[in-house]
Amino acid sequence: MDNKPLIPWHSMFMGVALLAAARSKDARKRNGACIASSDNKILGVGYNGLPRGCNDADPVYWGDDDTDPLNSRHSYIVHAEVNAILNCVTLPLTGSTIYATQYPCPRCAQSIIQVGIRRVVYLEKKPHHGASNAATEKMLADAGVALVQLAELEPPSGAWCDQLAGFIEAHAPARDG
């Protein structure tokens, strides 16, 4: 009998982030995050979405005009990392790790630093966000927060999470046009 887990911790926590992302109603990009303690306990989970009380059916919230803050979803969406922090079941978060499906933006990096998270593990990074990515890297490095892509940290976990993401997408209910 082989009493070993089927997946390592990194796969589990990023898997939870991927499952959380599937709850997002942002059809452009669904992101999720999971915060884990140094002793492998889940502290918080979140996904990108509107603040409580805002009507998901209101088209203003989902606009794509980034030149007009009133009509840009970026003005309204709470990022997955911030939601995970706000949804924490325990505090402080000192020494914890956040697993994020997307490379964190500078605003999320600020929140990550402020609550004492010490490591960020991300699944994918948007290369066309060069300046924003550089600002995130600078802040995290200056604050002593480790930043690593899951595939570099643990290649089998990266591959497993890619498969899980594909499975979730393939099994999502058909959306009305």
Summary of the structure (lengths in Angstrom):
residues: 177
radius of gyration: 16.4
end to end distance: 49.9
largest distance: 61.0
contacts: 542
relative contact order: 0.16
helix: 41%
strand: 18%
